[in-house]
Amino acid sequence: MNPKITAALKQEGLLREIIRNIQEMRKLAGFKPGDKIIINYSVPEDYELLIEKNKSTILKETFGKSLDATNEKESEFDLEK
């Protein structure tokens, strides 16, 4: 077993963390499983490519209708039904 964290493993971990955070915010906002949401986000530039590359996975796993970057520099996701 190789204990070294590769770039691919690191990106997979970041993607899982993004999805987990969206799911946690869905829960806190009172959304039910299956409710479709609109996701607007603001992230550092290096995360932008990861999100765009995995957009379909994020939308599928979070029941998102759309996933769009915003220019606002808030450090949170904005979820709407």
C-alpha positions, 0 to 999 in steps of 0.5 A: 500500500502506497501512503503517498497522496497523489494529485488525483487523490487530493482532487478526489478528496476536495470534490468529496468535501465540496459535495459534503458541504453542499449536502450539509447546507441543504440539511441546515436549510431544511431541504428534503431529499430530492428537492432540486436546488440552485447552487451559486458559489465563490471559490479560489481560482484553483478550485474553479477548474475542479468544480467545472470538471466535475460539474455533472457529478456535483449536480447529480449528488446534490440534486442541483438544477444549476451550479454557477460561479458568482463574483461575490467574495463570500466564503459560503455556498448560496442554496435556493430551491 
